Amino acid sequence: MCEICDGMTPEQARRAMLHTIDRCGWALQYVESAIDDRGVHPAFCYTVGLTEIDCPEVVLTGRVADQSAVVLNELGHRMWHGDHLEPGERISAGGLDLFLVQVRECESWLLSAVGLYGQGQVSAVQAVWADCQGRLPWEGAISSTIVQPLLGPPPGGRIVA
């Protein structure tokens, strides 16, 4: 459950996030999956706070909270210590093979980060994970974008299904 669902006010949740950023360098915001009349919305998690060190925030879609935290904390740690993550880069973190994609609409996905830093001030990369055969969503015969929606263009600019 989210902090607000557990009884915090929005201001208390904001202060808790700022405290985590001050203490750790970044915080994580996990958004649970949902199903509504518009379809299936897979879970996603993203960093909040890397903007303060002129790095992109990082988003991971379609993974459970614990695994998302491992991956994003490892990537956050790397950036905090000077690594720069760039779209088009292939890396690994938390036991996953990842490809970085530029997030097109941060305002639609990273609400907490945009709320803290302002519209137009946040950039992000999506850490797109490879399936168990090592294929990225645009490389397989069956696209996995239902579980892992792409928040930006893959190499070549379009998904090949």
SVG drawing of the C-alpha trace seen along z (x, -y; Angstrom):
<svg xmlns="http://www.w3.org/2000/svg" viewBox="-15 -24 47 42">
<polyline fill="none" stroke="black" stroke-width="0.4" points="0.0,0.0 1.1,-3.6 1.8,-5.9 -1.3,-8.0 -3.4,-4.8 -1.9,-3.9 -3.2,-7.2 -0.5,-9.8 -1.5,-13.1 0.0,-14.2 2.2,-16.6 3.4,-13.9 4.2,-11.6 6.1,-14.5 8.1,-15.2 8.9,-11.5 10.2,-11.4 12.3,-14.5 13.8,-12.9 14.7,-9.7 16.3,-11.8 18.3,-13.8 19.4,-10.6 20.0,-8.3 20.4,-10.6 17.2,-9.4 13.9,-7.7 11.8,-5.2 8.2,-5.6 6.4,-2.3 3.0,-2.4 1.0,0.8 -0.6,2.4 -4.3,1.8 -7.0,2.9 -9.8,0.5 -12.2,-0.2 -9.2,-1.5 -7.2,1.7 -4.3,3.2 -1.8,0.8 1.4,2.7 3.3,1.8 6.2,-0.5 8.8,-2.0 11.0,-5.1 13.7,-7.1 13.1,-10.5 16.1,-12.7 18.7,-12.0 17.5,-15.2 19.3,-17.0 22.7,-15.7 21.9,-16.5 21.2,-12.8 18.1,-11.4 15.6,-9.6 15.3,-5.9 12.0,-4.0 11.5,-0.2 8.1,1.2 6.5,4.6 8.5,5.9 7.5,6.5 8.4,3.9 11.4,5.8 13.1,6.5 12.4,3.0 14.1,1.6 17.2,3.8 17.6,2.7 16.9,-1.0 19.0,-1.3 21.9,0.3 21.5,-2.2 21.0,-5.1 24.2,-4.2 26.1,-4.1 24.9,-7.5 25.5,-9.0 29.1,-7.8 29.7,-9.4 28.4,-7.0 26.2,-8.5 23.4,-6.5 22.6,-7.3 19.7,-6.2 20.9,-3.4 23.2,-1.9 23.0,1.8 23.8,2.5 23.0,5.0 21.7,4.4 20.0,6.5 20.4,9.6 18.6,8.2 20.0,7.4 18.8,3.8 18.6,1.4 18.1,-2.3 15.4,-4.2 14.7,-8.0 11.4,-8.6 9.2,-10.9 6.6,-12.1 8.0,-12.4 5.0,-14.4 2.7,-11.4 4.8,-8.8 7.0,-10.4 4.4,-12.4 6.3,-12.6 9.5,-13.7 7.7,-16.3 5.8,-17.4 9.1,-18.1 11.2,-19.6 8.6,-21.1 7.3,-20.5 10.0,-20.4 12.8,-20.0 12.9,-16.2 14.4,-13.9 14.4,-10.1 15.5,-6.9 13.6,-3.6 15.5,-0.5 13.9,2.0 14.6,5.5 15.3,8.5 13.1,11.6 14.5,15.0 15.7,15.7 17.7,12.4 15.3,10.6 14.2,7.0 10.5,6.3 11.2,5.1 13.4,8.1 11.0,11.0 8.2,12.5 5.8,11.6 6.0,8.1 6.1,7.9 4.9,4.3 1.7,5.3 3.8,6.3 6.5,3.7 5.2,0.7 7.8,-1.3 7.9,-4.9 10.1,-6.1 11.3,-5.0 13.3,-1.8 16.3,-1.6 15.0,-2.5 12.1,-4.4 9.4,-1.7 8.4,1.7 8.7,4.6 6.3,7.4"/>
</svg>
